[in-house]
Amino acid sequence: MADHSRRIEPFPLPDKGAEARVTLQIMESLDTVLAAHRAYLLGWNIGAAGGPDLPTYRSDVPHAPLNGVLRVAGRTPQDALAEARQRLHGVPRIWWVGPDSDAGTADGLVALGAVQVARMPIMTVGIGATADVPTPAGVHIAETTDLDTFVPAYARVSGIPAEGVAATIEREKAFSGDGTVIRLAGRLDDGQVVATAVAWISHGLVTLYFVGTQPEQRQRGIGAAMTRAALDLAGQWGARSAALTSSAIGESVYRRLGFRPVGEFHILTF
C-alpha cells in the first residue's frame, strides 16, 4: 500500500526534472484523497449519482452538506447547474469545487449566482507521524453501533436540524459505499456521548468526518483525542495515511496533530 503521506511532505528539490516528478506524485496522492471523499458522500446517495463528469449525491436529509455536487469535469457551469438542479430539486445542497473540478468552475458558478460559503483545506498526514495526545480524564472512546445516540450527538454539532435527525439515522443505517465505516463515540462515565468521529477507510487511506465535541465539553482536548483514536484504529485496519477537510475552527487542532494542507475546496451554494 502506497505511503501517500510521504509524497506530499515538502522537501528540497534538486532540479526541475525532480520538481516535475514530485508535482506528479502530489497530484496522484491528492487524486486518491479526492476519490475516497467522493466515495464516502456517494454512500449517502439515494438519487441519480450521474457520471464522473458531474457526480451528485442526495440523501434527502434537510442539511446542505448531505446533498450536493462533488465535481464538475468537462461540463460548462451552465450545463452542470441545469442538470444538478434537476437531480437535487427540493433539498438544500452544496457544490464541492476542488482540485478535481475544471479550472474556473468556481468563478463560472459565481457568475451564475452562486455564493461561496466557505473555503475548506484538504489536509493529510501519515498515521505514524501524528502527534501523541492524551485522552482527557473521564472520557472513554470506543467504537459504537448505537446510531440512535450517535447521530443526534453529531447532528447537534454539525447543524443538522432536529426534524432531520430521524432521516439521518435511517440514512446511516442504510449507508452503502465502497469502503468501511467505523464510528467512534466519546462518552462520559454516565454514558453520555460528548464527542463523535466517523472514520471512512477507502482507497487505501482513512478519511475523517463528523469529528465534533459538544459545546459544553470543548477546550478539553477531546476533539484531538477523538481524531488520534480514529487514526490509531484505522491503522489497525491497514490504513497508512489519513485525510480530512477542515473547518476554520478545527484547522489549528489538526495542524498540531501533524496534518498539513494539500489542496482546498470552495464550498458554494445557490
C-alpha positions as CSV (number, residue, x, y, z in Angstrom):
1,M,0.0,0.0,0.0
2,A,1.5,3.3,-1.0
3,D,2.5,5.7,1.7
4,H,0.8,8.8,0.3
5,S,1.8,11.0,3.2
6,R,5.5,10.7,2.4
7,R,4.9,12.1,-1.1
8,I,3.1,15.2,0.0
9,E,5.6,16.4,2.6
10,P,7.6,19.3,1.2
11,F,11.4,18.8,0.8
12,P,14.2,20.4,-1.2
13,L,14.1,19.8,-4.9
14,P,17.4,19.3,-6.6
15,D,16.4,20.1,-10.2
16,K,13.5,20.9,-12.4
17,G,13.0,17.3,-13.5
18,A,12.7,16.2,-9.9
19,E,10.3,19.0,-9.3
20,A,8.1,17.8,-12.1
21,R,8.1,14.2,-10.8
22,V,7.3,15.3,-7.2
23,T,4.4,17.5,-8.5
24,L,3.0,14.5,-10.3
25,Q,3.3,12.4,-7.2
26,I,1.5,15.0,-5.1
27,M,-1.4,15.1,-7.6
28,E,-1.6,11.3,-7.6
29,S,-1.9,11.4,-3.8
30,L,-4.5,14.1,-4.0
31,D,-6.4,12.2,-6.6
32,T,-6.7,9.3,-4.2
33,V,-7.8,11.6,-1.4
34,L,-10.5,13.1,-3.6
35,A,-11.7,9.7,-4.8
36,A,-12.1,8.5,-1.3
37,H,-14.0,11.7,-0.4
38,R,-16.4,11.2,-3.3
39,A,-16.9,7.5,-2.4
40,Y,-18.0,8.4,1.2
41,L,-20.5,11.0,0.2
42,L,-21.9,8.8,-2.6
43,G,-22.6,6.3,0.2
44,W,-25.3,8.7,1.3
45,N,-26.9,8.8,-2.1
46,I,-30.5,7.6,-2.8
47,G,-30.8,9.5,-6.1
48,A,-29.2,9.6,-9.5
49,A,-25.5,9.8,-9.0
50,G,-24.6,10.7,-12.6
51,G,-21.2,10.1,-14.2
52,P,-17.7,11.1,-13.3
53,D,-18.2,14.5,-15.1
54,L,-20.9,15.5,-12.7
55,P,-21.3,13.2,-9.7
56,T,-24.0,14.2,-7.2
57,Y,-25.4,12.7,-4.0
58,R,-28.8,13.1,-2.5
59,S,-29.7,11.9,1.0
60,D,-32.9,13.8,1.4
61,V,-31.7,14.9,4.8
62,P,-32.5,18.6,5.2
63,H,-28.9,19.6,5.7
64,A,-27.0,21.0,2.8
65,P,-23.6,19.1,3.2
66,L,-25.5,15.8,2.9
67,N,-26.8,16.7,-0.6
68,G,-24.6,18.1,-3.3
69,V,-22.3,18.2,-6.3
70,L,-18.9,16.6,-6.0
71,R,-17.1,17.8,-9.1
72,V,-17.5,19.4,-12.5
73,A,-15.3,18.0,-15.2
74,G,-15.8,18.6,-18.9
75,R,-19.1,20.4,-18.4
76,T,-19.8,24.0,-18.7
77,P,-21.1,25.6,-15.5
78,Q,-24.4,26.4,-17.2
79,D,-24.9,22.7,-18.2
80,A,-23.8,21.5,-14.8
81,L,-26.1,23.8,-13.0
82,A,-29.1,22.9,-15.1
83,E,-28.6,19.1,-14.5
84,A,-27.7,19.4,-10.9
85,R,-30.9,21.4,-10.2
86,Q,-33.0,18.6,-11.7
87,R,-31.3,15.9,-9.6
88,L,-31.2,17.8,-6.3
89,H,-34.5,19.7,-6.6
90,G,-36.2,20.2,-3.2
91,V,-33.2,19.6,-0.9
92,P,-30.6,22.1,0.4
93,R,-27.3,21.3,-1.2
94,I,-23.7,22.5,-1.7
95,W,-21.1,22.3,-4.5
96,W,-17.7,21.0,-3.7
97,V,-15.4,22.7,-6.1
98,G,-11.9,21.4,-5.6
99,P,-8.8,20.3,-7.5
100,D,-10.8,17.6,-9.3
101,S,-13.1,20.2,-10.9
102,D,-12.2,22.1,-14.1
103,A,-10.2,25.3,-13.6
104,G,-12.5,28.3,-13.5
105,T,-15.6,26.3,-12.2
106,A,-16.0,28.3,-9.0
107,D,-15.8,31.6,-10.9
108,G,-18.2,30.3,-13.5
109,L,-20.8,29.3,-10.9
110,V,-20.4,32.6,-9.0
111,A,-21.2,34.3,-12.3
112,L,-24.4,32.3,-12.5
113,G,-25.4,33.4,-9.0
114,A,-23.6,31.0,-6.6
115,V,-22.3,32.2,-3.3
116,Q,-19.1,30.9,-1.8
117,V,-19.9,30.0,1.8
118,A,-16.6,28.5,2.9
119,R,-13.1,27.6,1.8
120,M,-12.0,24.3,3.4
121,P,-8.4,23.0,3.3
122,I,-7.9,19.4,2.4
123,M,-5.4,18.1,4.9
124,T,-3.4,14.8,5.1
125,V,-0.9,13.1,7.5
126,G,0.9,9.8,7.7
127,I,-0.8,7.9,10.5
128,G,2.6,7.1,12.0
129,A,3.5,10.8,12.0
130,T,0.7,12.1,14.2
131,A,1.4,13.7,17.5
132,D,0.6,11.8,20.7
133,V,-2.3,13.3,22.6
134,P,-3.8,12.2,25.9
135,T,-7.4,11.2,26.3
136,P,-9.0,13.6,28.9
137,A,-9.9,12.2,32.3
138,G,-13.4,10.9,32.4
139,V,-13.8,10.4,28.7
140,H,-14.0,6.9,27.2
141,I,-13.5,6.5,23.4
142,A,-14.8,3.3,21.7
143,E,-16.5,2.1,18.5
144,T,-20.3,2.3,18.6
145,T,-23.2,0.9,16.6
146,D,-25.8,2.7,18.6
147,L,-26.9,5.2,15.9
148,D,-29.9,6.4,18.0
149,T,-27.5,8.2,20.3
150,F,-24.5,8.7,18.0
151,V,-26.4,10.6,15.2
152,P,-28.1,13.1,17.5
153,A,-24.7,13.9,19.0
154,Y,-23.1,14.8,15.8
155,A,-26.3,16.4,14.4
156,R,-26.2,18.9,17.2
157,V,-22.6,19.9,16.4
158,S,-23.0,19.8,12.6
159,G,-26.1,21.9,12.4
160,I,-28.5,19.1,11.3
161,P,-32.0,20.3,12.3
162,A,-34.0,18.3,14.8
163,E,-36.5,17.5,12.2
164,G,-33.7,15.9,10.1
165,V,-32.3,13.6,12.8
166,A,-34.6,10.7,12.1
167,A,-33.8,10.8,8.4
168,T,-30.1,10.9,9.2
169,I,-30.3,7.9,11.4
170,E,-32.1,6.0,8.6
171,R,-29.5,7.0,6.0
172,E,-26.7,6.0,8.4
173,K,-28.3,2.6,8.8
174,A,-28.6,2.2,5.0
175,F,-25.2,3.6,4.2
176,S,-23.6,1.8,1.4
177,G,-20.2,2.7,-0.1
178,D,-17.0,1.3,-1.5
179,G,-15.2,1.1,1.9
180,T,-15.5,0.6,5.6
181,V,-17.2,2.9,8.1
182,I,-16.0,3.0,11.7
183,R,-18.0,5.1,14.1
184,L,-16.3,6.3,17.4
185,A,-18.1,7.8,20.3
186,G,-16.5,9.7,23.2
187,R,-18.6,9.1,26.4
188,L,-18.5,10.3,29.9
189,D,-18.7,7.9,32.9
190,D,-22.5,8.2,32.8
191,G,-22.7,7.1,29.1
192,Q,-23.4,10.5,27.7
193,V,-22.0,10.9,24.2
194,V,-19.9,14.1,24.2
195,A,-17.9,13.6,21.0
196,T,-18.0,11.8,17.7
197,A,-15.9,10.8,14.8
198,V,-16.5,8.8,11.6
199,A,-13.5,7.0,10.1
200,W,-14.0,6.1,6.4
201,I,-11.5,3.6,5.1
202,S,-11.4,3.5,1.3
203,H,-8.8,3.7,-1.4
204,G,-6.1,2.7,1.0
205,L,-6.5,5.6,3.4
206,V,-8.8,6.8,6.1
207,T,-10.9,10.0,5.8
208,L,-12.5,11.6,8.8
209,Y,-16.0,13.0,9.0
210,F,-18.3,14.3,11.8
211,V,-15.4,14.9,14.2
212,G,-17.0,17.1,16.8
213,T,-17.4,17.8,20.5
214,Q,-20.5,19.1,22.3
215,P,-20.1,22.8,23.0
216,E,-20.1,22.5,26.8
217,Q,-17.2,20.0,26.6
218,R,-14.9,21.9,24.3
219,Q,-11.4,23.2,25.2
220,R,-10.5,19.9,26.9
221,G,-8.7,18.3,24.1
222,I,-11.4,15.8,23.4
223,G,-11.5,16.5,19.6
224,A,-7.8,15.9,19.3
225,A,-8.2,12.7,21.3
226,M,-11.1,11.5,19.1
227,T,-9.0,12.2,15.9
228,R,-6.0,10.3,17.2
229,A,-8.2,7.4,18.3
230,A,-9.8,7.2,14.9
231,L,-6.4,7.2,13.2
232,D,-5.0,4.5,15.5
233,L,-7.9,2.3,14.8
234,A,-7.7,2.9,11.1
235,G,-4.0,1.9,11.3
236,Q,-5.1,-1.4,12.7
237,W,-7.2,-1.9,9.5
238,G,-4.1,-1.3,7.4
239,A,-4.5,2.4,6.5
240,R,-1.2,4.3,6.5
241,S,-2.3,7.8,5.7
242,A,-5.3,10.0,6.7
243,A,-7.2,12.9,5.2
244,L,-9.9,15.3,6.1
245,T,-11.5,18.6,5.1
246,S,-11.2,21.1,7.9
247,S,-13.4,23.9,9.1
248,A,-11.7,27.1,10.2
249,I,-12.3,26.2,13.8
250,G,-10.6,22.8,13.5
251,E,-7.6,23.6,11.4
252,S,-5.3,24.6,14.2
253,V,-6.1,21.3,16.1
254,Y,-5.3,19.2,13.0
255,R,-2.1,21.1,12.4
256,R,-1.0,20.3,16.0
257,L,-1.6,16.7,15.3
258,G,0.6,16.8,12.2
259,F,-1.9,17.3,9.3
260,R,-0.9,19.6,6.5
261,P,-2.9,21.2,3.7
262,V,-2.5,19.7,0.2
263,G,-5.4,21.3,-1.6
264,E,-8.7,23.2,-1.0
265,F,-12.4,23.0,-1.6
266,H,-14.5,26.1,-2.4
267,I,-17.9,25.4,-1.0
268,L,-20.7,27.1,-3.0
269,T,-24.4,27.3,-2.8
270,F,-27.2,28.9,-4.8
